[in-house]
Amino acid sequence: MNQQLIEALSNYCDPGIEITRETELISDLGMTSFDLIQAMGDFEESTGHSIDMENLAGVTTVGQLDAAVARALNAM
């Protein structure tokens, strides 16, 4: 998994929560759509790559988010 993505997500959830591919963004991390937008902004800032939020439609787990980000980065 993309470590920069994990770091960005961890800023918006309770400390000590283990983030795995199966972790649910809403039920496990307690993220809102606004939290996800902010986390992706942090990710974009740390990597210098812009991710179109449309690529994240339907994403519910960290693994799905990681795959969507990887697809977006590979398409660049």
Residue frames as qw, qx, qy, qz and C-alpha x, y, z in Angstrom:
[[0.000, 0.888, 0.459, 0.000, 0.00, 0.00, 0.00],
 [0.334, 0.658, -0.034, 0.674, 1.05, 3.55, -0.66],
 [0.504, -0.328, -0.506, 0.619, 2.66, 4.77, 2.58],
 [0.035, 0.040, -0.017, 0.998, 2.00, 8.43, 1.78],
 [0.479, -0.370, -0.487, -0.630, -1.69, 7.60, 1.39],
 [0.643, -0.416, -0.617, 0.185, -1.74, 5.81, 4.75],
 [0.350, -0.173, -0.314, 0.865, -0.06, 8.80, 6.40],
 [0.186, -0.199, -0.211, -0.939, -2.60, 11.17, 4.86],
 [0.599, -0.421, -0.567, -0.377, -5.52, 9.02, 6.08],
 [0.595, -0.301, -0.599, 0.443, -4.07, 8.63, 9.57],
 [0.108, 0.078, -0.186, 0.974, -4.27, 12.40, 10.08],
 [0.468, -0.192, -0.174, -0.845, -8.09, 12.13, 9.97],
 [0.794, -0.302, -0.486, -0.203, -8.74, 9.17, 12.25],
 [0.656, -0.723, 0.168, -0.133, -8.11, 8.27, 15.88],
 [0.134, 0.677, -0.720, 0.076, -4.46, 7.55, 16.72],
 [0.368, -0.273, 0.865, -0.204, -3.59, 3.90, 17.06],
 [0.820, 0.345, 0.272, -0.368, -6.13, 2.61, 14.56],
 [0.470, -0.214, 0.741, 0.430, -4.52, -0.05, 12.38],
 [0.552, 0.602, -0.087, -0.570, -5.07, 0.74, 8.73],
 [0.476, -0.086, 0.830, 0.278, -5.19, -2.29, 6.43],
 [0.094, -0.017, -0.666, -0.740, -6.52, -2.89, 2.92],
 [0.244, -0.467, -0.835, -0.159, -9.81, -4.10, 4.45],
 [0.123, -0.385, -0.455, 0.793, -10.28, -1.05, 6.69],
 [0.131, 0.749, 0.597, 0.254, -13.57, 0.71, 5.93],
 [0.238, 0.336, -0.034, 0.911, -13.16, 4.46, 5.49],
 [0.407, -0.529, -0.116, -0.736, -16.47, 5.34, 7.14],
 [0.822, -0.472, -0.221, -0.229, -17.27, 2.62, 9.68],
 [0.852, -0.178, -0.226, 0.438, -13.70, 1.82, 10.80],
 [0.454, 0.107, -0.093, 0.880, -11.94, 5.17, 10.41],
 [0.057, -0.737, -0.512, 0.437, -14.99, 7.35, 10.98],
 [0.218, -0.149, 0.317, 0.911, -14.16, 9.48, 7.95],
 [0.425, 0.704, 0.378, -0.426, -16.64, 11.80, 6.30],
 [0.670, 0.597, 0.282, 0.339, -16.52, 12.73, 2.63],
 [0.033, 0.975, -0.150, 0.160, -14.96, 16.03, 3.71],
 [0.620, -0.609, 0.477, 0.131, -12.25, 14.14, 5.65],
 [0.808, 0.181, 0.463, 0.318, -11.50, 12.09, 2.53],
 [0.423, 0.853, 0.111, 0.284, -11.21, 15.24, 0.41],
 [0.240, -0.915, 0.317, -0.073, -8.84, 16.77, 2.97],
 [0.760, -0.348, 0.514, 0.190, -6.77, 13.57, 3.21],
 [0.743, 0.445, 0.360, 0.347, -6.49, 13.41, -0.57],
 [0.171, 0.961, -0.068, 0.206, -5.41, 17.06, -0.59],
 [0.501, -0.733, 0.457, 0.055, -2.68, 16.17, 1.89],
 [0.823, 0.023, 0.503, 0.261, -1.68, 13.22, -0.28],
 [0.565, 0.746, 0.201, 0.288, -1.55, 15.41, -3.39],
 [0.084, -0.961, 0.237, -0.111, 0.56, 17.97, -1.57],
 [0.632, -0.557, 0.527, 0.115, 3.02, 15.36, -0.32],
 [0.745, 0.105, 0.580, 0.313, 3.38, 13.64, -3.70],
 [0.002, 0.465, -0.327, -0.823, 2.97, 16.54, -6.11],
 [0.042, -0.159, -0.855, -0.491, 0.34, 14.56, -8.04],
 [0.469, 0.045, 0.147, -0.870, -3.28, 15.60, -8.52],
 [0.080, 0.185, 0.979, 0.032, -5.97, 12.94, -8.15],
 [0.384, -0.209, -0.340, -0.833, -9.36, 13.58, -9.77],
 [0.397, -0.080, 0.672, -0.621, -11.98, 12.91, -7.08],
 [0.791, 0.226, -0.137, -0.552, -14.21, 11.31, -9.73],
 [0.542, 0.333, -0.772, 0.014, -11.72, 8.42, -9.72],
 [0.010, 0.144, -0.826, 0.544, -12.71, 7.74, -6.11],
 [0.654, -0.099, -0.064, -0.748, -16.45, 7.29, -6.67],
 [0.911, -0.103, -0.290, -0.273, -17.74, 4.19, -4.89],
 [0.478, 0.335, -0.684, 0.437, -14.57, 3.64, -2.87],
 [0.682, -0.629, -0.117, -0.354, -15.36, 2.27, 0.60],
 [0.880, -0.400, 0.020, 0.255, -12.16, 0.58, 1.80],
 [0.247, -0.802, 0.399, 0.369, -8.55, 1.64, 2.08],
 [0.560, -0.071, 0.726, 0.394, -7.60, -1.09, -0.41],
 [0.432, 0.704, 0.530, 0.192, -10.06, 0.26, -2.97],
 [0.010, -0.984, 0.032, 0.176, -8.75, 3.78, -2.37],
 [0.450, -0.556, 0.567, 0.409, -5.16, 2.59, -2.78],
 [0.552, 0.240, 0.707, 0.371, -6.06, 0.85, -6.06],
 [0.288, 0.882, 0.367, 0.061, -7.92, 3.92, -7.36],
 [0.171, -0.911, 0.247, 0.282, -4.98, 6.16, -6.52],
 [0.538, -0.292, 0.668, 0.423, -2.55, 3.73, -8.17],
 [0.508, 0.538, 0.613, 0.279, -4.68, 3.68, -11.35],
 [0.120, 0.980, 0.146, -0.056, -4.82, 7.49, -11.38],
 [0.324, -0.772, 0.425, 0.345, -1.06, 7.80, -10.89],
 [0.575, -0.045, 0.714, 0.397, -0.34, 5.20, -13.58],
 [0.441, 0.724, 0.510, 0.145, -2.58, 7.06, -16.03],
 [0.069, -0.939, 0.072, 0.330, -0.42, 10.19, -15.73]]
